[in-house]
Amino acid sequence: MPRPTSPPPQGEPGAVTLRRRLAELRGPAVAPRPLDARALAALAANPGCKRRALLDGAGVDKAALATALGSPAPFGQSQFAFMRGNAFEARVKADGGTELMRLLHERLGGRGEPPRDVRVPDLTAAGPEGRAARTALALREATGAGGWSLLDHPMLALDVAGSPAYLEPDAVVVHPDGTWTVVEIKSFPMIDSSADAAKVGAAARQSAVYVLALERVAEVTEGAGVGHRVLLVCPKDFSNLPAASVVDVRKQRAVTRRQLTRLTRIDEIAAALPEGTTFDPERSPEELDSAVESVAAAYAPECLAACELAFHCRGKARAAGAVEALGRGVRGELGGLTTVGEVLAAAAGKEGDPADPAVAALRRAAALRAEALEGRTACH
C-alpha cells in the first residue's frame, strides 16, 4: 500500500510558494486554522471533496466562511461541555496519570500491580513544528529507556495531500516492550460498560488518525511499535469517575490510510483556481460564493454532522437538483441519472434508455404508484 508522501522541506522554494499561496487563499490577515484529527477523519471519510481538502489544507476557518456566506452551521461544544470535558481529563491524568495507568493496566491485560514508576516527559517547545520534533525525541528516548512513559498531549505530524497537519492526542503511553498506545479521553458517558456506538465510532476514526501519525515516528525508532488497540476513557455512568474500554482501530486505520492516499494534492487543486481567488471572510458574499463554487465539492447528507460548510453546499445541491442531496446510497442506485429532473423524466418515460436498470426500476415504481393511486380513487 503506498505511503503518504512527505512534505517538501520548509526551506525549499516549492514549500515557500505553497505556503504563500495558501496564505493568499485564507486572506492576508487571517491566521491558519489547524487541521485536527476530528476534521482529518471527516476529510478521509469524503476524499472526493476537493473543496474541503483545499479549505482544510489552507487553514481556512470554515465556520467564519459559512457565516459570511449566510449559511452558518451550529458546530462546536458549549462552554459548559468544554469545561466539563477539561475537568474530567484533568482528573484522569491527576497524580502523574496514576488512574489512567491503572485503567490501562486493567484493560490491556497487564499482570501484577499497575505501573507506578511512570515518566512524564516535558514536551514544551515553540510552535507546532517544534512540539512535533520534541514529541518524536521523547518517544525515542522513552522507547530506549525500556520503562513506562506517559506523554501528555504530544504533538504529531501527518502529511495530508501535500500539506503537513499537526495532531494532538490526549495522551500516548509507551510500554516497557516498546509498544505505543493511544489514549483518547471523552466526556460522553459509559453506561453499564457500554457507550453510544456512534460516538465510539467517531472516537475510533479519530484515534486511527493518531495511530497513522505515530507510525511515521515508529518507522524511524528502533524497537518501537504502535498498538492497534486504543484505550478509550469516559465517565462511568453519570458520575465523574473514569471508566475505560479498549477499541480495536485496525479497520478504521486501514480505511483512513486508503482514503488519505486518494486525496488530490492541495497544490494541484490551488493551481487550478482562477487568479485572485480568496476565501477571506472580509470579502463580499458574492465574491466568496464565486470562490467557493470554483472548487468542486462532493456533498452528502453525512456532511451535516462533519463540516461547517455543509449547509451552504446542501443549498447549492438542492438548487441544482443534484441527487447527491438525497444520500450516497440513492446516488449509487441511480447510475447515470445525476439530477432530480432527469430521474422524474425517466420515471415518466420521457427520457432515458429503457434497457438501463435504473430507468427500468424507476418506470416500474412509477407504474406501481399510479396503480395504487387509481385503486385508492376507485375505493372512494
N, C-alpha and C positions, 0 to 999 in steps of 0.2 A: 504494500500500500504506500503511495507517495507521501512523503513528509512535507509539512508546510515549509515553504521557502523562508529563509532568514531575511530580515530587512537589511538594506544596504547600510554599511557603517555610517554613523552620523556625520562624518566628515566628508563623505563622497558627494559630488555635485548632484547626483540623482536624488539623494535623500534631502539635500537642501532645497532643491527645486520642488520636490513633492511637498515638503513642509510649508514652503511659501505658497504653493497653490492651494493647499488645504486651508491655510490661514485666510487667503482671499475668499474662499468659499464661505467660511464662518463669518467673515466681517473683520475689518482691521482692529476693532476694539473689543472683540468677543473672545474670551478665554476658552480654550478647548474643553469640552466636557469629556471626562474619562469614560472609556468603554469598560463597564464592569462585567462580571461573569453572568449576571442575570440577562443583561442585554445581549451578550455574546451567545448565550444559549438560545435566546429567541431568534437571533440572526441566523444561527445554524439551522434552526427549525424551518426557515424560509429562505434558503440560499438563492432562490431565483429573484429575490427582490433587490435589484441594483440600487434602488432609491435608499433603502435602509442601510445597505452596505456602505454607500458613499457618505451619507449623513453621519452614521456612527463612526466611520473611519476618520472623517474630518473633524470629529468632536463637536458637531452641531448640536445645540440644545433643541431637541425636537419638541419639547413641551412649549418653549418660547416661540418656536416657529409655528406650531399648531395654533397657538393663541393669536399670533399676528395674522394668520390666515383666516381667523374667525371660526376655527373648529377645535377649541380646547378640549383636552382629554382629562378626565378625573383620575390622574395617576398619582402614586406616591402614598406613603404611610402618613397617618395622622401624627401629630406631635405626641399625643398620649401613647400611641402604639410604639413610636420610635423610642421614647423614654423607657417604656416598659421592657422593650427588647434589649436596650443597653443595660438596664439594671439586671436583667436575667443573665446576660452574658457575663457581666462582672461577677455575679455570684458563682457561676460555673467555673470561672478562672481564678477565683479568690485563693489566697494562700499558695501561690505558685502553681495553681492548677491541680491542687490535691483532689478535689471532687471529680474533675474532668479525667484525671488519670485513673481514678478508681472505676469510673464508668467504662473507660477504655479497656482496662484490665478485665473487668467483669464481662463485657460483651465480646471481646476478641479472644476469649479462651485462654487467658493467662493463668498460670499456676502459682500457687503460693500467695504471698502478700502483695498488694498493689505496690507499684514502684514509688519510692519515697525520695530518693536522691535524683531529682529531675532538674536538669539545667534549663534555664530560661534565658537564652542569649539576647543581648541588646541588638535590635535591628534598626536603630536610628541611623538615618542617612539623609542627605539633601536630595529632594526630588524623587520622582518615581524610578528613574534610571538608577540613581544611587542606592535606593532602597532595594531594588531588584538585585543589584550586584551584591549588596550586603547580605541579603537573604540567601543567595546562592553560596556565598562563602560560609555562612552559618550552617547551612545544610551539609556542606562538605566536611566542615570541622566536626559537626555532631556525628556524622556517619563514621568518620575516622576515629572518634573517641570511643565508640562502642557502647555508650550508655544511653539512658533515656534523655531526650531533649524535647522541650515544648516551645515551638515558635509561635508567638502571639502576633497575629495579624502580619504575616510575612507578605512580601510583595513579589509577584511572579510576572514574567513577561511571556507573551504569546503573539506570534505573528498572525495577523488576520488580513488576508487579501493584500499583503504587501505593506501593511501598516502595523507597528507594534501596539499591542494592547496590554495594559498593566492591571493585574488582577490581585485582589486582596482577600484570601480566605480567612475565616475566623481563626483557624489555628491549623498547624501541621505538627504531628508528633513523629519523632524519629525513634525507632525501636533499637535495642542493642544489636539486632541482627542486620541493621541497615535498611529496614523497611520504613517507608514514609507513609503515614496515614493522614488523610484529610479529615478535619473535624468541622462540621457545619452546625452552627447553633441557631435555632429558630425559635420564635416566640409563640408559634401555634401549639396547642396542647396535644399531648399524647394520652389519650383516654383508654384505660384498660390495656395498656401496652400497644395501642394502635393509634395512628394519626390519620388525618384526612388524606386519602390516596392521591388526590390531585396535587396537594401541597407537597407531599413526599416526592411525587414525580418531578415537580418543579425543582425541588432541592437536589434531587439526583442529577438532573440535567445540569444544574449549576455546578455541582461538585465535579461532574465529569470534565468540565472546562478546567477546573483546578488540577485535576489529575493529568490532563494533557500538558498543561504548562509545567507541572512538576517533572514530567517525563523528559522534558528537554534538558533540565538540570541533571537528572539522574543519569542521562546518557554519557555525561562527562564527569561523573562522580563514581569512583571505584567503590564497589561493594554496595551500591545503593539500588533500591528497587521500590517502585511506587505501588502501594497496595490498591487493589481494585475494590476493596470494601471500605466504605466511608462511615464514620461514626456520626450519626445524627442525634443531636441533643435537643430536647424540647421540655417544656414544663410538664410535670406529671399531673394528670387530670386537670383540675382548675387551680392548682396551687402554684407556688413559685419554686417548688422543689424540682431539681433536674432529673429527667429520665432519659434513657438512650436506647437506640436500636442501630443495627448495622444494615447498611444499604449497599447492595452489590451494584456497581455502576458500569460494569463491563459493556452492557448493551448500549447505554447512553453514551459511553466514551466512544464506542465504535461508530455510532450514528453521527455524533458531533464531529468527530475527526473526518469522516467521509464528507459531511456537508461543508465543512470549512474548506476542504480542498477544492470544492466546486465553486467557491466564490470567485467572481471575477476580480482581478486586482484593481485596487482603488485608483491607481494612476491611469489605468486604461479607461475606467468609467469617467474620470475627471477630464481626460484628454478629449473625449467625445462631446463635451458640453459646449454650448455656444460661448463665444468670447464675452467676458464680463459677467458671467453667471455668478450670483452670490445668494446665500441664504441668510444674510444679515437681517435679524428681526426688525431693524430700524427702517428697512425699505418698505415701500408701499405694498399693500396686499396684492395688487395686480402684478407687481414685479416678482414677488415671492411665489405667487401662483404659477407664473410662467417658468420660474426657475425650477420649482418642484416638478412641474409637468415635463421638463426637459430630461428627466431621469425616469427610466421605466420602473414601474412598481409591479408587485405580484400580490395584490390584495386577496385576503381570505378572511372570513369571519373570525378565525382564531387570532388575527392581528389585534382585535379589540382588547384582548387581555394582555398584549405584549408590546404594543407600540404606541407611542404618544401621538403619532400622525395618522392613526388608523381611522379616525372619524372623517378626516379630510379625504383620505383615499377611498373610504366607503362611499362618500358623497359623489366622488368622481365616477366610481364604478357603477353606481346606480344610475347616474345621469347618462352614462354611455350604454346602459342596458347590458353590462358585462355579466355573463353567467357566473363569473368568479365570486360575485357578491352573494351567491346562493350557497357557496361552500365548495371545497375541493372535490368532494365526492360527486356532487352534481356536475361539476365541470368535467370530471373524468368520464362520466356516463354519456355526456352529450357529444363527445368526439369533436368533429369539425364545426359544430354549431357554437359560435362564440358570443352571440348576443341573444337577449330575450326575444327580440323581434324575429330573429331567424328561427328560434325554437317555436314560437307561435305560428309562424308561416309554415313551417314544416309540419306541425301538428294539424293545420288546417288543409294540408295538401296543396298549398300554393307554391311551395319551394321544396328543394331537397330531393335527393336521389332515393327512390323507394327501396333500392337494394341496400341502402345504408341501415345497419341495425338500429342506430339511434333514431333515425327518421321513422323507420317501421314501428318501433316501440311507441314513439310519440303519437303516430296516427292511430295505433291500436288503442292507446289510452284515451285519445280524443273521442274515438268511436264508442268506447265503453261509457265515457262520461255522458255523451249525447244520449245513449240508450237509457242510462239511469235517469236522466232528466226527463226524457219522454215518458218513462214509466211513472215517474212521480206526478207529472201533469195529468196523465190518464187517471190516476187514482183520485185526483181532485175533481 
